[in-house]
Amino acid sequence: RAEQLHEALLAEASMSLPSDADAVHRNGVALAAFDGSGEALADGSGQDSATLGRLQPGDELEIWRRNVGGWAFCRSCSGGAVGWVPADRVAEVAEALADHEPGDVPALMSAKAGDVLEVVLRHYSGWSFCREWLGVDHFMDARREGWVTDAFLEDPISERCQITRLQRAIGEALMRVVQGAQHLSSLAAAAAAAVGSGERPAEQ
């Protein structure tokens, strides 16, 4: 647990916190009651940070960081208080900006413009795994689900994921370059060995 708290505190230290002048963007809902009033998260490193305070099911939130060491950094849409909340107590939601038709791809989710979706999982590729949002009372019910491209979601938090997505995309590209270089190196070594033995190098 100490490691999780330390991870959350480091995340807070590295991000730009919301100010009173910033508009509140609702993109989250409290799923369960939480009372963290006066509680501080401390990991023994000398850092500490407050939890959000009292939450009731259905309270609207702005989620800034999600699932950092099991915690989500949120701002209340009523009052503007900020702080950490257990990540399993909140759901991220987004509205579909346009009709999203999956066609013949079963993994994709169909949605109509104006539908509210729960964003279950984000991927740096620009796709999110979503479920239809029927309200807190139906959170445990079976619901339609599938992948939706972020371009169809009205979701301010997605803008904050761009740096992470870019970093991972660059990392994958560099990995492919390294793999390609290793393959070329092995081909060159094989060709050199073949020339040394008087054999004709095999065509690749």
C-alpha positions in Angstrom: 0.0 0.0 0.0 2.9 2.4 0.7 4.2 1.9 -2.8 0.8 2.7 -4.2 0.5 5.9 -2.2 4.0 6.9 -3.2 3.1 6.4 -6.8 0.0 8.6 -6.4 1.9 11.3 -4.7 4.7 11.4 -7.3 2.0 11.7 -10.0 0.4 14.6 -8.3 3.8 16.4 -7.9 4.4 16.0 -11.7 1.0 17.3 -12.9 -0.5 20.8 -13.2 -3.3 21.0 -10.6 -6.6 22.6 -11.4 -7.2 26.1 -10.2 -10.4 27.9 -9.2 -10.2 29.8 -12.5 -10.3 26.5 -14.6 -13.7 25.4 -15.9 -14.9 22.1 -14.4 -15.3 19.4 -17.0 -17.6 16.6 -15.8 -16.2 13.3 -16.9 -16.7 11.2 -13.9 -19.3 9.9 -11.4 -19.0 8.5 -7.9 -20.1 4.9 -7.7 -20.0 4.4 -4.0 -19.8 6.5 -0.8 -16.4 7.6 0.4 -15.5 9.6 3.4 -11.9 10.8 3.4 -12.5 14.1 5.2 -9.3 15.2 6.9 -7.4 12.1 5.8 -4.0 12.5 4.3 -2.2 10.1 2.1 1.4 9.6 3.5 4.0 7.1 2.5 6.8 8.1 4.9 8.7 10.0 2.3 7.7 13.4 3.8 5.1 14.0 1.1 1.4 14.0 1.8 -1.8 14.9 0.0 -5.4 15.2 1.0 -8.2 12.9 -0.1 -11.2 14.6 -1.8 -13.6 14.3 1.2 -17.1 13.0 1.3 -18.6 11.5 -1.8 -22.1 10.0 -2.4 -23.1 7.7 -5.2 -24.0 9.8 -8.2 -21.8 12.8 -7.3 -20.4 14.4 -10.5 -16.6 14.7 -10.8 -13.8 15.8 -13.0 -11.2 13.1 -13.2 -7.7 14.4 -13.7 -5.6 11.3 -13.1 -7.1 7.8 -13.1 -5.9 4.6 -11.4 -2.6 5.8 -10.1 -1.6 3.2 -7.6 -5.3 2.4 -7.0 -6.2 6.1 -6.6 -7.9 8.7 -8.9 -7.2 12.4 -8.6 -10.5 14.3 -9.0 -12.3 17.6 -8.6 -15.8 17.9 -7.3 -18.2 19.5 -9.8 -20.0 21.0 -6.8 -17.7 23.2 -4.8 -14.5 22.5 -6.7 -12.7 20.6 -4.0 -9.8 18.5 -5.3 -8.1 15.4 -3.9 -7.6 11.6 -4.2 -10.4 9.0 -4.3 -10.1 5.2 -4.5 -10.2 4.5 -8.2 -12.8 1.7 -7.8 -15.2 4.3 -6.3 -15.5 6.4 -9.5 -16.4 5.8 -13.1 -15.1 7.8 -16.1 -17.9 8.8 -18.5 -17.9 10.5 -21.9 -20.6 11.5 -24.4 -20.5 10.3 -28.0 -20.1 13.3 -30.4 -21.4 11.4 -33.4 -22.8 8.0 -34.4 -20.2 5.3 -34.1 -21.0 2.3 -36.3 -18.9 -0.8 -35.9 -19.9 -2.3 -39.3 -18.9 -6.0 -39.3 -16.3 -5.7 -36.6 -17.7 -7.4 -33.5 -15.1 -5.9 -31.1 -16.3 -2.4 -31.9 -19.2 -0.8 -30.0 -22.1 1.0 -31.7 -23.2 4.3 -30.2 -25.4 7.2 -31.2 -24.6 10.9 -30.9 -25.4 12.0 -27.4 -25.1 8.6 -25.8 -23.2 8.6 -22.5 -20.6 5.9 -22.3 -18.4 4.6 -19.4 -14.8 4.6 -20.4 -13.4 1.4 -18.9 -9.9 1.3 -20.4 -7.8 3.7 -22.5 -5.3 2.7 -25.1 -2.5 5.0 -26.3 -3.5 4.1 -29.9 -6.5 6.4 -29.6 -9.1 3.8 -28.9 -11.0 3.3 -25.6 -12.9 0.3 -24.4 -16.4 1.5 -23.3 -19.7 0.3 -21.9 -23.1 2.0 -22.3 -23.8 4.1 -19.2 -27.2 3.5 -17.6 -26.5 5.2 -14.3 -25.0 4.3 -10.9 -27.9 2.0 -10.0 -27.2 -0.2 -13.1 -23.4 -0.2 -12.8 -23.3 -3.9 -12.1 -25.8 -4.8 -14.8 -24.7 -6.5 -18.0 -24.3 -3.8 -20.6 -23.2 -3.4 -24.3 -19.5 -2.9 -24.6 -16.7 -2.6 -27.1 -14.0 -0.3 -28.6 -14.7 3.3 -29.6 -12.2 5.6 -31.2 -11.4 8.7 -29.1 -12.3 11.0 -31.9 -16.0 10.2 -31.2 -15.8 11.0 -27.5 -16.3 14.3 -25.9 -13.6 13.8 -23.3 -11.2 16.4 -21.9 -9.1 13.8 -20.2 -8.1 12.3 -23.5 -6.0 15.5 -24.3 -3.9 14.8 -21.2 -3.2 11.3 -22.5 -1.6 12.6 -25.7 2.0 12.9 -24.3 1.8 9.3 -22.9 0.5 8.0 -26.2 3.2 9.8 -28.1 5.9 8.5 -25.9 4.7 4.9 -26.2 4.2 5.2 -30.0 7.8 6.5 -30.2 9.0 3.7 -28.0 7.3 1.1 -30.3 8.7 2.7 -33.4 12.2 2.7 -31.9 11.8 -1.0 -31.0 10.9 -1.8 -34.6 14.0 0.1 -35.8 16.1 -1.9 -33.4 14.6 -5.2 -34.5 15.1 -4.2 -38.1 18.7 -3.4 -37.5 19.2 -6.7 -35.7 17.7 -8.5 -38.7 19.9 -6.7 -41.1 22.9 -7.5 -38.9 22.1 -11.2 -38.9 21.7 -11.2 -42.7 25.1 -9.4 -43.2 26.8 -11.9 -40.9 25.2 -14.8 -42.8 26.3 -13.3 -46.1 29.9 -12.7 -44.8 30.0 -16.3 -43.6 28.8 -17.6 -46.9 31.4 -15.6 -48.8 34.1 -16.8 -46.6 33.2 -20.4 -47.2 32.9 -19.9 -50.9 29.1 -20.4 -51.0 26.6 -18.1 -52.7 24.7 -16.1 -50.1 21.1 -17.1 -49.7 18.6 -14.6 -51.1 16.3 -13.1 -48.3 
